[in-house]
Amino acid sequence: MKKHLFFAVLVLLSIPVLAQGTAGEDANYEHRYLIDMPTAGVLKKGFVGVSSDVLPYGILVSRLEVGVFDDVSFGISYGGANLIGSGMPKWYKLPGANIKFRVMQESLLYPSLTIGFDTQGKGEYFDSTDRYAIKSPGLFVSGSKNFAFWGFLSFHGSLNYSLEKSDGDNFVNLMVGAEKTIGKQVSVMAEYDFGLNDDGKTAYGKGNGYMNFGVRWTPGVGFTLGLDLRDILSNKKWSPGAADRGIRLEYIRSI
């Protein structure tokens, strides 16, 4: 019952209102994540964001974020596998929680810097190793820098230490990414997760890292739609083959 109530709240908060999305030159709000990697973006004070990732194997991951103070946001998330399709859903073991605190604003010479904590991974949850297919970021520090270049060009980097280490691979990890606006309503992005914490003998990655691509479109009614291709390099051991296709939906509005 509690699980169903959680998703009902997310649906109610997802009712669209007039607000800018996060894609294109006209975006008024920052990306807090590119595809899977955390950026230095923080939700503005007094705003709430609701997003959902629809992934293979009927996986749905929903996240609720709130800008509680200037440069501080907090969020909760939950999901599971086989939620779309037939058969019994396989809920995640625990809800996820995330908090972000921006410690340095972007300037002409320096990037913005944010420290945070996020326990929400992506993909299936494997009870045997007590981890998600794509590990949660855990503790992280992220930097982002924007440039005016035929619109905007942004670069992102993140160091993280995941708390999912039952597989024996708990090395500090590195992620890098970039976003380019295309017109007023569209952005394209790419990220590379080095997978340094997921390349051991008992890990689920092959050591190639995770390369992901995405497209974001804001149709102008407060709604951002995203299409993602994950694992272009076929790094995952549990399901080798073509890249995973996913959909992201997002709303942001003032409280």
N, C-alpha and C positions, 0 to 999 in steps of 0.2 A: 504494500500500500504506500509506504514512504517513497519508494522508487517512482511509482506512478505519479504521486503528488509533486515530486521534484520536477518531472518533465512537464506536468501541467502548468507549473509556475513559469517555466521557460517559454512555453507556448504563449501564455498570456502576456508576458513581457515582450514577445516578439511582434506584437501588433504594430504595424508600421506607422510612423509619424513623419512629419517633414523634418528631415535632418540629412546632412551630407554623409556620404559613405567614405570609404578609405582609399578609393582608387582614383587615379587620374590627377591632372593638374588642379582641379577644383576641390580636391579632398580637404576637409577641415580637420580630420582626425588622423592620428598616426596608426600605422600597423604595429600592433603589439607583438605579433608573430608574422614571419613571412609565410612559410608553409608549415614547418614544424619548429624551426629555430626561433627562440625569443630574440626580439630586437630591443633597442633602448626606448621604444615608444611606450608611453604610459597614457591610460585613459584620463581625460580631463576631469577635474573635480566637478561633481554634480551630474555626471553622465553615467549611463548604464549601457553596457554592450552585451548582446547575446549572439553567440555564434555556434554553428553546428558543422561538424565534418562527417560526411557520408563516405564510407570507405568500403573496399571489397569485403566479402564474407558477411554482408549485412551489418557492418559495424556502424554505429552512430555514436559520436562523442559530442556532447553539448557543454558549453561553457557560459557562465554568467559572470560578468566583471562589473565592478563599480569603482568610479573615481571618488575616493573617500576624502582625500586631502590634495593640496597642490603637489603634483609629482609623486603621488602615492595611489596605487590601485590594488584592489583585492578581488579575488575571484574564486568560484567553486566550479567543479566540472564533474561529469559522470557519463557513463555510457556502457556499451556492451556489444557483443557479437551476436549475429543472427537475429538482430532486431527487425531487419527488413528481409522478408522471405517467409519461409515456413519452418515449423519445428519450434522447439523451446528456445527462448533467448538465453544467452550466457552472459549474465551481468558481470561487470567488473567487480573485483573483490572489495574495493573501497572507493568512495568519491575522491576526486583530486582537489587540491587547494593550491592557489598561487597568490603571490604578493610581489609587487614591483615597487622599487623606490629609486627615483632618479637622483643621483648624487651630483651630477654636473650637466648644466645646460649646454647645448651646442653653441659654438661661437664661430667666427670666421676661420680660425685656425684649428680649433679642437672639436672633436665629436662629442655628442651627448653620451653620458655613461649611466647605466642603470644596474643595480644589483637586485637579485630576486631569488625566488624559490618557487618551484613548480613540481608537483608530484604526479601530473597527468601525462602518461605515455600514450602511444597510438597503436592501433592494430589489435590483434588478439592478446588476451592475457593468458599466460601459460602458468598454471598452478605448479607444475613440476619444478620450475626454476624461479617462481615468484617474481615474474617480471613481464612487462609488455614486450610485444614484438619490436617496437621502437621505444627505447627506454625514455622515461621522463627526464627532463632537464635536471631536476634536482636543484642544487645551489648553482647560481650562474651570475656572471657579470657580462653585460652586453654593451657594445658601442655602436653608434650610428652616425653617419655623416652624409649630408645632402648637398648636391651641387646643381646649379642651374645649367642645364645642357639639353637644348631642344625640349624644353619642359623641365623635368627634374630627374636626376640620377642619384640614387642613394646606395651607399655601401654599408654593410653590417658585419659585425664579428661578435662571437660569443664563446666564452670559456665556461664549461659547466662540469659539475661533479654529481652524477646520478646516485641516488640512494639505492637503486636496484643493483645489487652486487652479489646476489646469491649464486650467480654463475661464475664467480671468482674473478670477473673482469671489471675492476673498479678504477680504472685509470682516468685521469682528468681528460676531458674531451674538448675538441675545437670545432666550431662551425663558422662558416662564412657565407655571405649572401649579397645579392644586389637586386635593386628594383629600378625599373625605367618606366616613366609615364609615357603614354601614347595618347595624346589629345587630352581632353578635359575629364573623361570618364573611365579610362582604361589604363591599367598598369600590367606589366609583365615582370616576373621575378624568377630568380633561380637561387638555390642554396646548395651548399655541399657540407654534409656532416661527415667529418673524418672517421667517425666510428672507432675512435681510439679506446673506448670502453666497451667495444663489442666486436673484438677481432681475435679473441683467444680461442683455445682448443674447444672449450665448452660453450662458447658464445654463439650467437645466431647469425653474425655477420661473417663474410668471407675475407674481409680485410680491404675491400675496394672502396669502402665508404658509401654513403647514401647521397646520391645526386637527385634533386627534385626540381621540377619546373612548375610554374603556376601562372594563371591569368586572372585578373580581377576586373570586374566591371560594375560601376555604379550607375544604374538606370535613372537616377534622379529623384527617387521617392524614398530615400533613406535606406535603401536596400543594396547590399553589395553581394554579388554572386561571383564565386570563384570556381575554376576548373584546375585540377592538379594532376600532374604525373609524378609519381614517387618511385624511387629506386631505379633510375634509368640505367645504372651500371649493374643491375641484377646482383646486388650484394647479399640479399637475404638467403639463408640456407633453408628456411622452413617452407618457402614457396618460390623456387627459382622460376625464371621465365621473363615474360614481358613486364613492363612497368605497371604499377598499380594506378588506376584511375580513381579520382576522388572529386567530390563536390563540396564547396564551402558556402554557407549562407551566413550572413551577418546583418544585424541591425544595431544602430547606436542612437540613443535619444537622451534628452535631459530628463532628470528625475522630477 
